[in-house]
């Protein structure tokens, strides 16, 4: 964890302090447990579909053996992933539409470049709405060899009307992550009254990759036909459709949530995140939680595979930071 974020982390931890985290067993290497989790997810998915794309978001410290900027690449982990998502690289780290400090940007870039040099495609989401800042974010990411999305809303609930077409727009057929020149991050469907309206809105765009949720309004799962429709850009080129899935927190609006957990929680279900109501920290290394995520026909990942997505975007990878404190 970089020094410049210690204050932010302290505030985050204080938010949890009223209800301290469940007592965690001793001797756990939290970074390695998350690496192992991601690697197992990758192995399971690629055994079913060898071209399935694995993209963790944040938690870039996992890319080096010792979790430091100058550490040697953690090749087993890097070989298991195809992309690396990173939020706030140039804009949004401290607040939306505000430039991220050069110290924080450089810290993150050291890890991201380790991944890029290992063949991992870097995908950056910057949170900015001023047009000149959106342009600046796109240009800086492009200069670094990253693809990016300038998100005007932190809730990721809109298709931006600026720029009028995706950065580096093209009509190419996109079959691998390295083919993509841009992407759309749209996991919140609250602005759409019907699933078909949501699908139609995306179909009218020319993004090379779209990153969405498996469910419309949390409970209506997208079908194979829905995903197939989304795989063609408006200009006729083919694109990738990637599914969001949180593996470092449990969400009480997901299909897997059991009503009795509100009063009789399993041991691995930890405290609620004070910044995101309904999201709960989990002991992500525990088998019962991992069984929900992957490995069986009823698992979350299997539902994503069965729907025909091209890959999965794994969130709350940086959950190890919470347990390391």
WOKA-V342909 format. One line per field, one symbol per residue. phi: phi as a letter, one per 20 degrees, with the letter a starting at -180 (. if undefined). psi: psi as a letter, one per 30 degrees, with the letter a starting at -180 (. if undefined). Layout:
phi=???
psi=???
This chain:
phi=.fffdffffffffgfeffcffgfegfneefffffgfffffgffffffecfefedcfdmmffffdfdmdfdffgefffffeddbcebemfdbofeafmcffffffgfgffgfffgfgfeneeecddddbcfgffffffffffffendebceefcfflccegecffbgglgbdfeddcffffdabddbdddfedebgfffffffgfddffbcdcefdelmcdffegfffgffedffeofececddfbeddbedfdegefdgfffccffgfeeffffecgndcfcffeeffffffebocfefgfffffffnfeacdedlfegfffefe
psi=kkefgeeeeeeeeefffejllkjkklgkjeeeeeeeeeeeeeeeeffejfgkkkjkkahffffleggleglkkieeeefflfljkklgefkfeelkgkkkleeeeeeeeeeeeeeefggkkkjkjkjkfkeeeeeeeeeeeefggkllkjjfkffhgljkfklflkkhklglkjfleffkfllkjifjgfgkfleeeeeeeefglgkfkkjllfkkhffjkkleeeeeefgklegflklkjkkkkkfflkkfglffkkeffffiklefjalkjffjkfkkkliffkeeeefeelflfgleeeeeeffglfakjklhegffeeff.
